[in-house]
Amino acid sequence: MALLTALPILAVFGYVFVPAPEVWQHLRETVLSDYLLNTLWLVLGVGFGVLLLGLPAAWLNSMCQFPGQRFFEWALLLPLAMPAYIIAYTYTGMLDFSGPVQSLLRELTGWGYGDYYFPNVRSLGGAITMLSLVLFPYVYLLARAAFLEQSICVLEVSRTLGSNQWQSFFRVALPLARPAIITGLSLALMETLADFGTVQYFGVTTFTTGIFRTWFGLGDHAAASQLAALLMGFVFVLILLERWSRHKARYHHTSSKYSRLPRYPLRGSYAVAAVLVCALPLLLGFVIPVGQLLYWSVTTATNGLDADFIKLVWNSIMLASLAALFALLLALILGYGKRLSNDPLVNLTARIAAMGYAIPGTVIAIGVLIPFAWMDTQLNTISQQWRGSTIGLVLSGTLFTVLFAYNVRFLAVSLQTVEAGLGKIKPTLDNAGRSLGLSAFGVLHRLHLPLMKGTLLTAILLVFVDVLKELPATLILRPFNFNTLAVRAYELASDERLADAGLPSLMIVVAGIIPVILLSRSIGKSRAGEH
């Protein structure tokens, strides 16, 4: 299974050695420098943006008490439910020349076209802003969890050694939370590198858009695969930098006593500032876009809620459900295999199987198409020789290919959830079951699965929502005349029918809210001293 899930990555890297000099010369002379620079600025800008939005909010909601704090601590996760390409559509509709913001500005001032300056949302800066608004919860999520798991003991010791409240934060709390913060930042940057819908819609040329254009525009599979390999190189460098940034530093709480973390009460201007720090990202990253989507959905509901829309919903739910169930089955086999055997080879194969989550959907789609198209060619050659006719596309161009790509991409989500659930079950329970005559499968079926119902449901739900939001892999691999909510929203927005894109976009956002609430509840239970 590990080799199968690694097949797309191996296929992409295999094309590195296939010569494509003419296309590469064309890319070098025209757009390659733009791909490199835009991708670099996008990563740097989003990295700064998510830290700026996520870190202060995480600290305030972990350590301080201010009006609305209990609401903000879970509500700040809601932007996770908003795919970046959907927030890009909504802000474009609001901020474009013909949108309500500029129309109101011209109406109030009497200005005309060219009389005033207004920032262009369809730009690199706009893409950085959109991605930062929906990805900062990764930093907020992990930083807040790390702050909640800290005990007051170590912070009190720093105060007795002469540190004030801010020094305790920068010199003690922040270093203790550093691994979690770096992990959250890395996740946000991997999502940035993987983004296709936002940069494509805003006309920003990055590696993901370049891969798509080279494959479908220039028709050169080798050059597209080599661009994909270069993008994978960026991702692996990002992973290595995350590991290297920690060096050999390890941060542990050495005392076995955890005291409850008291919240510092904020009043006056400090309380107002805290509310603004938490309210602005929530308003800009969730409330305003959802309000716009609701308005569009209501205005287009008469024409939008038809048989075609019901079919879109069915296609999306069917694909997401199948992918989630397959991913759970594979995750159970791999996770339980690791539990049964602590062999380094087993651990390595599980790690290989889970590496797809770090790979952009565009790259996985290219990596899936290469071997599956080759297999189809071989099958048709054999069929032509034996039957005198071809059998068509058996693998590529079918839902099987799409589901395979989804499992390569999202198996890690299911696997990590299953491993976390198995880790909570004591090994002595396995021994007790085996001593009563149960086989290894019997222990899993009769003991573990009933104890892990909540964990399994969470794993299914997380993969379901990720698949529902996935755009580039679906766009490239879907069969002819097969659409999902994400693809339809992208097509309508590309045709500048932004209001019509509101209904499918809103459905995706609503589905994404459920796991966000589950995540918030699980973190709220992790506060040290409250077990």
N, C-alpha and C positions, 0 to 999 in steps of 0.2 A: 504493500500500500504506500509505503514511503517513496518507493521508486516511481510508482504511478503518479503521485501528487507532485513529485519533483520533475516529471517528464516535460512539462511546459518550460521550466527553467533550463533544463538541459538542452531542449530543442533550440531555445533562443541563443544560448551560449555556443551551441554547435555551429550556428550560422556566422559566428564571428570570423571563422576561417574561410568563408565563401567570398571570393573577390567580387566587389561591386564598385570598380574604380570610377566609372563615369558618373554614377549617381552621387558618390561621395564628393567628387570634384565639384559637382553642381551644388551640393549642400554646403560645402566649405565656402564657395564663392558667394553664396546668397544668404542662407538662413541659419547656418549652424551656430554662428556667433550669437545670433538673437536667441536661439534655443538655450545656449549656455548662460548668457547674461540674464535673460528673463527668469529662467529657473532659479539661478543663484539669488537674484534680488527678491524673488517670490519667497524663497525659503528664509532668507534673512529677515524680511519684513514681517512674515507671519510669525516667525520665532519671537521677534520683539513684541508683536501685538498680543500673542497669547500669554506671554509672561506678564505684560503690563495689565491685562484684563483679569487674568486668573489668579495671580499670586496675592495681591492685596485683598481680593474678595475672599480667598481661602483663609487667610489669617484673621480677617475681621469676623467671619462666620464661625471660626473655631474658638477664638479667644475673647471676643468682645460681645457686649450686650447693647443693642440699640433698637429703635423702633423698626418692626418688620423683620427682625433677624431670623426668627423661626420660619418665616415664609421664604426669605431669600436663600436659606441654606439648601433647600431642595429645588427652588424655582430656577436657580442659576444653572442647573443641569439641563433645563428645557431646550436651550439652543442646540444640544446634541441631536435632538429630534429633527432639526432643520438641515437637510442636505445643502451643501454650498451652492449648487447650481440653482436650487429653488429660491434661495435668498437673493441670488444674483438677478433672477427674473423679476422678483418683486421690487427690488430697489431700482432696477432699470425702468420699470413701469412707472414708479413714483417720481424719479429724478430726471428722466429724459426731458427734452425740450417740450414735448407735448404732454408730459405728465402733470399731475395735480400741483406739485410743489412749484415748478417754474411757471405754470399757468397762473397760479394765485399770485406769485411774485410780480408778474407782468401786469396783472389786473390791478394790484394795489399801487404800483409805481408808475404805470403808464409806459414802461419801457417796451422796446421792440427787440427784434432779433439783432444781435450784435451790440446792443447798448450796455450790456452788463457781462460780467464774467461769472460762470458757474462751473464748478469742477465736473469733469467728464467721468461718469461712473464706469463707462466702458474703457478701462485703462488698467495698467499694471497696478497703480495705487488702489483702484477700485477692487481689483481681484484680491489684493492683500487685505483690504478692509473686510470684504465679504468672508474670506476664509478665516480671518482672525475672530470674527464675530461668532462663527459656528464651531470653531475648534478650541477656543479658550477653555471650555469645560473639561478638556483632557487634563490640563494643568490644574485647574480648580479642583477637579475630582480627586486626583492623586495627592496633591499638596494638602488638601483639607483632611483626607484620610490619614496622612502622615502626621499632621499637626494634632489630630484627635487621638492618635495612638501614643503621643508623648505624655509623660507624666509631669506633674507640677514640681516633683522633687528636683529634677535637674535644672529647671528654670529658677527655682528658689535659691539653689546653690549659687547660680550666676549672679543673682541679686545681692547675696551676702558677700560676694567677691568684688562688689563695686560697680556692677553693670546696671545701667538704667533699663527701662522697659524696652527702648528701641535697640540698645546694645545686646540685650538678651535675645531679641528676635534675630538680629543679624549674625551674632557670634555663636548662638547655641541652637535656637529653634530651626533656623534656616539650614545650617549644616546637617542637622539630624534629618531634615526632610529632603535633603539634596538628592538622594537616589530616586525618590518618588517624583520630584520635580523634573529631573532630567528624563525620566521615563515618560512622563506626561508630555514634555516638550518633544521628545523623539516621536511619540505617536502622532502628535499634531503635524510634525514636519513630514512624516511618512504619508499622512493623508494629503498633505499639500503637494508632494511629488506625484501622488496618484491621481490628483484631481484632473478631470477632463472637461466636465460640463461647464464649469465657471470660466476657465481660461478660453475655452473654445467660443463661448457665447460673447465674451468680452473682446475677442480678437487678439488675445495675448499669445504669442507664439512660444510655447514651451516644449519640452521633450514629449509629453503625452500627445499634444496636438500634432507635433512633427511626425511621430510614429504613425498616427492615423492617416495623415496626408501622404506619407511616403508609401504606405501599403496600398491605399485605395486611389490616391491621386497619381503617383508615379508608377504604381504597379510593380514595385521592386521589393520582393519579399526579403531578400538578403539585406538590403540597406535598412529596411524597417526593423528587422531583427537585430541588426547591429546597433541601431539607435536604442532599441529596447534593452540590449545588453549594457549599453552605456548608462542608461537610466538605472538599471539594476545595480550597476557599480556605485552610483550615487547613494542608493539606498543602503548598500552594504557598508559603505564608508560612514554613513550616518550611524549605523548600528555599532560599528567599531569605535567611532568617536564617543558614543554614549558610554561604552564599556571603558574606554581609555580615560574618560574624564573623571572616573571614580578612582583610577589607579588601583592601589590596594587598600584604599580607605574603606573602613567599615564602621558604621555608627550603630551602637547598641545601647539599650538601657540596661545598666548592670544591676540595678536594684530589683528585688523581687516584689517590692511594694509599690503599688501605683496609687497615687492620690488623685482625687477628682480634680479636673481642671476647672478653676473658677473663671468666670467671664468678667472682664473689666467693663464696668458700666460706662457708656459714653453719653455725654449730655451736651446740649447747646450746639455750637458749630461743629464739634467733633461728631456728634450724632448725625447731623445733616450731611457732613462729608461722607460718613460711612454709608448712609442711605444712597447717596448719589453714586458712590463707587460700585455699589451692588445693583442699583436700579438701571443705570445707563446701559451696561452690557445686556441686561435682560430685555429692556425696551427695544434696543436696536437689533438684538440677535434673535428675538422671538416674538414679542408682543406686536410690534409694528408690522413685520412681515406677515404674521398670521392674520392680523386685522385686514391687510390688503388682500390676502388670499380669500378670506371670508367674503369680502365685498365682491371680488371678481366671481366667486362661486355662486353667490346669490343672483348676481346680474346675468349670469350665463346658464343658470340651472335649467331653464326652460328648454334650451337647445342641447345642453350638455348631458343631461340625465336621460340617455337613450339606450338602445340595445347595444350599441358599440361600446359605450362606457361600461355597461355591466360585463361585457366580454373582456374589457381591459382589466377590470377588477378581478374577474375569475382567473384570467391568465396569470396575473401577478400573484394572487393568493396560492394558486396551484403550484407555480414554480417555486415560490418561497417556502411552501410547506414541504414539498418533496426534497428540496435542497437541505432544509433544516433537519428532516428525518434522516436523510443519508449521512449528513455530517455528524449527527448524534450517534448513529450506528458505528461509523468509523472511529469516532472519538472514544466510545465505550470499548471497542476492541483494542485500540492503542493504549488508552489509559489503564485498562485492566491488565493488559500485557505488561506494562511497566510495573504495576503493583505485584504481579506474580513473579516477575524476574527482574532483578536489579542489575541485569547484565548491561555493560556499557554500550554494546551494539544495539540493544533494544532502546535504550535511552537516546542514542544517536538517531535511530530511525524515526522515533517519535518527534525529535527536534526537526528533522528534515521535513517530515510530513506537515509540520506546523509553520514552516517558513513562508508559505504562500501569502500570509496576511500582510507581510512587509512588502509584497510585490504589487505594483499598480495593476489595476484591472485591465488596462490596455495591453500591458506586457503579457499578462496571463492569457488574454485572448489570442494574441499573436502566437504564443507558445503552444496553445491548444490546437490552433488551426494547422500549424506546420505538420505535426505527426499525424493528425486525423485526416488531413487532406491527402497525405502520402498513403495512408492505409486505404482510403477510398479509391485512390488511383490503382493500387495493387489489386483490390477486390474487383474493380471493373475490368482490369486487364485479364484476370483469371476468368471472370464471367464471359468476357468476349471470346476467349479461347475455347471454353467448354460449352457455352450455350449459344454463341453467336450473337449475343446482345449484352448490353451493359445493364447494371442494376441501379444506377443513379447514386445519389449521395446517401450512404447508409449511416455514416458517423457524422462527418462535418455537415453543417446545415440542418441539424436536427436538434431537438430538445436535449438529447443525451449529451451533446457537446456543451450546451449551456450549463446543464447541471454539473457536469464534470468540472467546468471552470469555476462554478460557484464553490464547489467543495475544495478545490485547490486554494481558492482565495480565503474562504471563511472557516476551514476546518480548525484553525488555531483557536478561534473564539469558542467553539464547542469543546475542544480538547482541554483548554485551560479551565473551563467551568467544570467539566467532568472530573478532572484531576483534583480540583479544589474540593469537590464533594467526596471523592474517594479518600482524600487525605484526612477528612474528619472522622472516618470510620476506623476504629482501632484494629490493628492486625490480629489481636486476640480473637476477634469475632470470626475472622477467616479460619483460624485454627480450630475454634469451637465447631464451626460448621463442617470442616473436613473430618473432625473426630467423630461426628455424628453420621458420617457416611456420604456427605454431599460431595459431588465432583466440583472442580474449579468453576464450571459453568453453573452448577447448581447453587454455589455460594453467591455468584453474581445475580442469578435469577431470583433466588428465594430470600436472600438476605440484603444484598446491596441495593438492588433496584427499588424495593419498597422504602428503604431509608433515604433514598436519593430522589424522591419524586419531585421535590421543590427544585433541586439542582438540575434535573433533567428538563423540567419545564422552562427554567431560566435559559438553559443552553439552546433549546428549540426557539425560544422567543428572540434571543439575541441574534441568532443566525437568520431567522425569519425577517426581522427588520432590516438587517444589513443587506440581504438579497433584494428586498423590496426597494431599497434606495440605490442599488448598484446600477450605474448607467453605462460606462464604456464597454465592459465585457458583454452585457446584454445587447448593446447597440451593434457590436461587431459580429457576434455569434448567433443571434436569433435567426430562426428560420424565416423564409419569405412570408410576408403577410401575417407575421406574429408580433404583436405589440404588447408592452407592459405599461403600467402607469408612468414609470420613469422615462421610458422611451417616448411615450406620447407627449408628456410634458415638454421634453426636449424638442421634439419636432414642432409643436405648436409655438414654443418660444422662438425657435429658429426662424419660423415664418412670421415673427412679430405679432402673433396672436396671443399676447400675454394674458389677456382676460380669460381666454378659453383654456389656457394652461393652468388656471387657478384651481379648478376642481380636482384634476388628478394630483396636482402638487399638494393640495390640502389633505387628500386621503393618505399620502405618504407621510406627511407630518404627523397626522393623528395617530397612525400606526406606530410611529417612532416614539411617541410620548410614553407608552406603556413600560418599556424596559428602562427608560430614564427614571421613572418613579420607583421601580424595583431597585435600581442602583442606589438611589438616594436613601431608601429605607435601610439597605444593608450597611451603608456607611454610617448612618446615624446610630446604629447599634454597636459601632466599633470604638466608641469613646472609652479611653482607659479609665478604669475605676468605676465603670457602670455595669460590669459583667455580674 
